[in-house]
Amino acid sequence: MSLDHIVSVTIGGLTVGMIYALIALGYTMVYGVLKFINFAHGEVFTIGGYVAAFTLLTLGVNDGMSALAVAGCLLAAVVASVLVPMAIGFLVERIAYRPLRGRARIIPLLSAIGVSIVMQQSIILVFGSKPVTIPTLALSSASIVVGGIRIRVLALIIIVVSAVLMAGLTYLVKSTRIGKAMRATSQDMEAAEMMGIDTNKTIAFTFIVGSALAGIGGFLVIMYYGSLKFDAGFLYGLKAFTAAVLGGIGNIPGAVVGALVLGMTETYGVSVDLGFLAWFVVAGLVLGLYVQMVRIPRRRLQHIAEDRRTPEYERNLLNVYRLTPYHGVKTLLAERTDALLSVSAEHAVRLMAGNIFLAVVAAVMFVNANVRIDTRWQPVIAFVVLMVILMFRPSGILGEAITEKV
Amino acid sequence: MVHERTRTFLALSLVIVLALGMFGVTGCAAETDGETDGETTGEVEIIKVGVQTALTGPLPDYGAAAKNGIELAVEDFGTFEMDGTTYQVELVVLDDKAEPAESAVVAQTMVDEGVVGVIGSLTTGATLSAIPIYAENRIPQISGSVTGPAANADGVDTFYRTCWNDAVQGEALAVWAMELGAEKVVLMDDNGAYAVGLADVAEDTLQAEGVETLRQNCQSGDKDFSAQVANVKEFGPDAIIFTGYHPEAGLMRKQMVEAGLGDVIFMGGDGIKSAELVAQTGGEANAEGIYATFGGFPEEQQPGYAAFSAKYEETYGEAVGPYAQNNYDAFGALIAAIKQAGSLDTEAIIEALQTVEYEGVTGTFSFATAADGPVARGDVVVAGLTPANVPRYVVEGGEFVSVK
């Protein structure tokens, strides 16, 4: 395995992950505010891609044009692929979801599935069932060579643009008035309304922003892959939704982290040797041990009344979590009257079982260091990693924390 | 009152059902009688031939084309004379919806109908569940469109096909790659039965000749192949054989070109031989030089095609549908076997199918009597076909053109 190989796989994984992230943000924002999964979101992404392709084809973009003209065409495509999904996001919310708000949760969900089918069929009606393709531009096939390693310019652009958009979104939610309104609506819709927040407007805004991001995702995909099929949104939507859950649904940075983990797993899983992958398991193990021995005892101690938090008690709790065999077993067997200590001991044993599992996995991988997993297992690997992560952290990597308190 | 009325109704229904049943039975009996004492000269005897196809389901156009082809064949060969008796074929057309479960039901119905042979079914997946039923009841089955190598894995002597086994293309691709001087070859499939079968055969053929291979896979519907491209780049092959379909093949080719692997020979089976492929690769420049094989001789090389297509268009008012001529030949071959056997005993017909040599629309062919490498029992053996002269195409100027 050469450095060249690892770099190209990493760039590939990051690119895929960033595209998942752009879509995942829409899922997670809507969930954060409404506790509702907008299954039509994947189709919004497809429409973004189709609109971009349609704009480029209508303008007849090709490399014969001057650089300025090409840039103009691309700009027009970006604008179109943002505006149209924005309008669709707004309309869908207004027509299919708002009238159902306050009903049982399953009802808007069904409505979302219906909208998704309608949108997919509409794409076929408007653009036909053949995949849409755009001519290859110099930009989309250009690559730079750094230290003998070939990297596609467009991959770098996708990574940078997505990162900037995500930073912008974080700023929007955290530090602006409308962001504050979003967080308030997410926390308690009725209370937010009483405080004078127009929740309808806020929710519409959430849909519009999510759809715009998905639209840009569609634009980047059509530029990067050169073609898009009417049903692409299904798979992308499914993966982005998975990424959102993986990172902690409702959590904006979580969606990005989840998407990157998913994208990297998909590419790394089947294109680097097990010996290399094992280091990731080792990193997971180290992180697990750190969390168990330092983070959790510290958090637990915060829940204990001041007067009981004696240095001796702290030491006891720490020992239980460090699973010093003697202390752990003693606490388990002694049936201490202190409920927290016994519960913690059991917790610690469970955590340790997980760590041992990771250690065994890492050991097996190191033994088979030169083996590479067959690409046939690509979708399975992503699923297994997802399950393992959700087993250790049911609320996702960064937790389900919807949004911070206003 | 209510009870009494119900009872009367029930009794009446019972009488009607019984009466109908009696009529039905007599009807059947009369027909069987006709079959057994049809030895007298000059009498017309009806024989039943089953058509198991999929008129509904995912491939209705294929199903309709198969039925059309067979009906044309009935017009041409459906009435024949044997030992002084004139026989007339009556088709029993049943729809298996291209579903395995439905296919088993259809096969059983065919057996109950007492057909002397079956043309069909349409798809490999559905055929798999019908084959054992026909084999057990000793009814010969000839398909005109089942191309999957998995179809006759058990090697039963009741299954025959007039279309080429996909495996032929697998071997042809491997042979072609070696002709082009490839010493390291990547095989890539899309995890579907068709693609995996093709890639398996190609891989076996290449490895037998000492060519180094690497197997890669994707999923149908995948867009990103960065993992596979990186693996291919590391392996450094001379050629890649992609056995899936054109949407993924085009994207794979595009991403390989973008990763600087444009010089690697890109080949595939009939799954990639589509005009769509060029658009999927991102333009003519990327598609240039892609090689593809095809699972049948081109129409202009099929001796009876011109006449067949003229008749087809005249009868149905549309262009010849997929595999219609293979189904036409399937029916023709069945009748030829019956004539050769000189009897309507299915055991004798099966016996005759092993040796029959038939001159059809698609060419002169016989059926393989034993499995041999990629060839399964009952596969069509086309006169003069070798892995090296399976039709070859190359993309030139954005179109597939025949390689001479």
Interface residues (C-beta under 8 A of the other chain):
Chain A: M1 S2 D4 H5 S8 V9 I11 G12 G13 T15 V16 K130 P131 T133 P135 T136 S140 S141 S143 R150 R152 V221 Y225 G226 S227 K229 D231 A232 L235 E266 T267 Y268 G269 V270 S271 R372 D374 T375 R376 Q378 P379
Chain B: N191 R215 Q216 N217 C218 Q219 G221 K223 D224 S226 A227 Q228 V229 A230 N231 K233 E234 P247 G250 L251 K254 Q255 V257 E258 A259 G260 E276 A279 Q280 G282 G283 A285 N286
